[in-house]
């Protein structure tokens, strides 16, 4: 079994982080080539498929905002609203998983 990162669409190996785009499909983080993502998935958006990349600038900004919201919820909210605020940490979990599972393996 190879430890490489392979595109979910075309099945070819992704060689470096510049051509990697990770997104969610059925609550699972999957890797795509930048070209495969741009051609087939960018316009698709449903409950199970997100058209927002997890990695990159937009994913990092989303993770930072989610951390701020989550910390605010822990410190200042009570009851059920605290639980809703804690759901913001899901985006941080996806971002960390994407980095550890895919981006860390690839050269820059």
C-alpha positions in Angstrom: 0.0 0.0 0.0 1.4 3.3 -1.0 1.6 6.3 1.3 1.0 8.8 -1.5 -1.9 11.2 -1.9 -4.2 10.4 -4.8 -6.9 12.5 -6.4 -10.4 11.3 -5.7 -11.6 12.2 -9.2 -8.9 11.0 -11.6 -6.9 8.7 -9.4 -3.5 10.1 -10.2 -1.0 10.9 -7.5 -0.8 14.5 -6.2 2.9 15.4 -6.2 3.0 18.7 -4.2 0.8 20.9 -2.0 0.4 23.5 -4.7 -1.9 21.2 -6.7 -3.8 19.8 -3.7 -7.3 20.9 -2.9 -9.1 19.2 0.0 -12.9 19.4 0.5 -15.6 17.3 2.2 -17.7 14.6 0.6 -20.3 12.8 2.7 -18.6 14.2 5.8 -15.2 12.8 4.7 -12.2 14.9 3.7 -11.0 14.0 0.2 -8.1 15.2 -1.9 -8.3 16.5 -5.5 -6.0 18.0 -8.0 -6.6 21.7 -8.4 -7.7 21.1 -12.0 -10.1 18.3 -11.2 -11.6 20.4 -8.4 -12.0 23.4 -10.7 -13.6 21.4 -13.5 -16.0 19.2 -11.7 -16.6 20.2 -8.1 -16.4 24.0 -7.8 -20.0 24.6 -8.8 -21.5 21.6 -7.0 -22.9 22.3 -3.6 -25.2 20.0 -1.6 -25.6 19.0 1.9 -23.0 16.2 1.5 -20.6 18.1 -0.8 -19.0 21.4 0.1 -17.6 23.5 -2.7 -15.3 25.4 -0.3 -11.7 24.1 -0.1 -10.5 23.2 3.4 -6.9 23.9 2.7 -5.5 27.2 1.5 -6.2 30.8 2.6 -10.0 30.4 2.8 -9.7 27.3 4.9 -7.2 28.9 7.2 -9.4 32.0 7.7 -12.4 29.8 8.4 -10.5 27.9 11.0 -9.3 31.0 12.8 -12.8 32.5 12.8 -14.1 29.2 14.1 -11.6 29.2 16.9 -12.6 32.7 18.0 -16.3 31.8 17.9 -15.6 28.6 19.8 -13.6 30.3 22.5 -16.2 33.0 22.8 -18.9 30.4 23.3 -16.9 28.6 26.0 -16.3 31.7 28.0 -19.4 33.8 27.6 -22.4 31.6 26.6 -24.6 29.3 28.7 -26.8 26.3 28.0 -27.7 25.3 24.5 -26.1 28.3 22.9 -22.8 27.2 24.3 -23.2 23.9 22.6 -24.0 25.6 19.3 -20.9 27.7 19.6 -18.9 24.6 20.2 -19.9 23.3 16.8 -17.6 25.9 15.4 -14.7 23.6 16.3 -15.8 21.1 13.7 -14.2 23.4 11.0 -11.0 23.4 13.0 -11.1 19.6 13.2 -11.5 19.3 9.4 -8.6 21.7 8.8 -6.3 19.8 11.2 -7.3 16.5 9.7 -6.6 17.8 6.2 -3.2 19.1 7.2 -2.1 15.9 9.1 -3.6 13.4 6.6 -2.7 15.0 3.3 -0.7 18.2 3.3 2.0 17.0 5.7 2.9 14.2 3.3 3.5 16.4 0.3 6.5 18.7 -0.5 5.9 22.4 -1.0 
